[in-house]
Amino acid sequence: MVTDWFPPSIKPAHVGWYDAQFFDCGWSYDWRIWWSGIQWMDKPLGNSLIDQQQTWRGLTEKTE
């Protein structure tokens, strides 16, 4: 199960993958991005995203 969507002003408490959502020209796109604990990235040890203002959601329980 996933959480509700969080606004960009709230950052995740845990490092890991998150669902993100962005809007462009009236369309909504969902994708997966990595939270490093400091910034949003395209993958672990990858490039930081230019736009750090991400709408995101995570899992409601820790997975193994």
C-alpha positions as a Markdown table, in Angstrom:
| # | Residue | x | y | z |
|---|---|---|---|---|
| 1 | Met | 0.0 | 0.0 | 0.0 |
| 2 | Val | 1.1 | 3.5 | -0.7 |
| 3 | Thr | 0.7 | 6.8 | 1.2 |
| 4 | Asp | -1.2 | 9.8 | 0.0 |
| 5 | Trp | 0.7 | 12.2 | -2.3 |
| 6 | Phe | 2.9 | 14.7 | -0.4 |
| 7 | Pro | 3.7 | 18.2 | -1.6 |
| 8 | Pro | 7.2 | 19.2 | -2.5 |
| 9 | Ser | 7.6 | 21.2 | 0.7 |
| 10 | Ile | 7.6 | 17.9 | 2.7 |
| 11 | Lys | 10.6 | 15.6 | 2.2 |
| 12 | Pro | 10.7 | 11.9 | 2.9 |
| 13 | Ala | 12.1 | 10.6 | 6.3 |
| 14 | His | 13.8 | 7.6 | 4.7 |
| 15 | Val | 16.3 | 7.1 | 1.9 |
| 16 | Gly | 15.0 | 5.1 | -1.0 |
| 17 | Trp | 12.7 | 4.9 | -4.1 |
| 18 | Tyr | 9.5 | 6.9 | -4.3 |
| 19 | Asp | 6.7 | 7.5 | -6.8 |
| 20 | Ala | 6.8 | 11.0 | -8.1 |
| 21 | Gln | 4.3 | 12.9 | -10.2 |
| 22 | Phe | 4.8 | 15.9 | -12.4 |
| 23 | Phe | 2.6 | 17.9 | -14.8 |
| 24 | Asp | 3.5 | 19.2 | -18.2 |
| 25 | Cys | 1.2 | 20.8 | -20.7 |
| 26 | Gly | -1.9 | 19.5 | -19.0 |
| 27 | Trp | -0.7 | 15.9 | -18.7 |
| 28 | Ser | 0.2 | 14.1 | -15.5 |
| 29 | Tyr | 3.2 | 11.7 | -15.5 |
| 30 | Asp | 4.2 | 9.2 | -12.8 |
| 31 | Trp | 7.8 | 8.0 | -12.4 |
| 32 | Arg | 10.2 | 6.5 | -9.8 |
| 33 | Ile | 12.9 | 8.7 | -8.2 |
| 34 | Trp | 15.5 | 8.1 | -5.5 |
| 35 | Trp | 15.6 | 10.2 | -2.3 |
| 36 | Ser | 19.2 | 10.3 | -1.0 |
| 37 | Gly | 18.2 | 11.9 | 2.4 |
| 38 | Ile | 19.3 | 15.2 | 1.0 |
| 39 | Gln | 18.1 | 15.5 | -2.6 |
| 40 | Trp | 16.1 | 13.8 | -5.3 |
| 41 | Met | 18.1 | 11.7 | -7.8 |
| 42 | Asp | 17.4 | 9.7 | -10.9 |
| 43 | Lys | 18.9 | 6.6 | -9.2 |
| 44 | Pro | 21.2 | 5.7 | -6.3 |
| 45 | Leu | 24.6 | 7.3 | -6.8 |
| 46 | Gly | 23.1 | 8.9 | -9.9 |
| 47 | Asn | 22.5 | 12.5 | -11.0 |
| 48 | Ser | 20.5 | 14.9 | -8.9 |
| 49 | Leu | 17.3 | 16.2 | -10.5 |
| 50 | Ile | 17.3 | 19.7 | -11.7 |
| 51 | Asp | 13.8 | 20.2 | -10.3 |
| 52 | Gln | 13.9 | 19.3 | -6.6 |
| 53 | Gln | 10.3 | 20.3 | -6.1 |
| 54 | Gln | 8.7 | 16.9 | -6.5 |
| 55 | Thr | 5.2 | 15.7 | -5.5 |
| 56 | Trp | 5.8 | 12.2 | -4.1 |
| 57 | Arg | 4.4 | 9.2 | -2.3 |
| 58 | Gly | 5.9 | 6.2 | -0.6 |
| 59 | Leu | 5.0 | 2.8 | 0.9 |
| 60 | Thr | 3.0 | 2.6 | 4.1 |
| 61 | Glu | 5.1 | -0.3 | 5.4 |
| 62 | Lys | 8.8 | -1.2 | 5.2 |
| 63 | Thr | 9.5 | -3.9 | 2.6 |
| 64 | Glu | 12.3 | -6.4 | 2.8 |
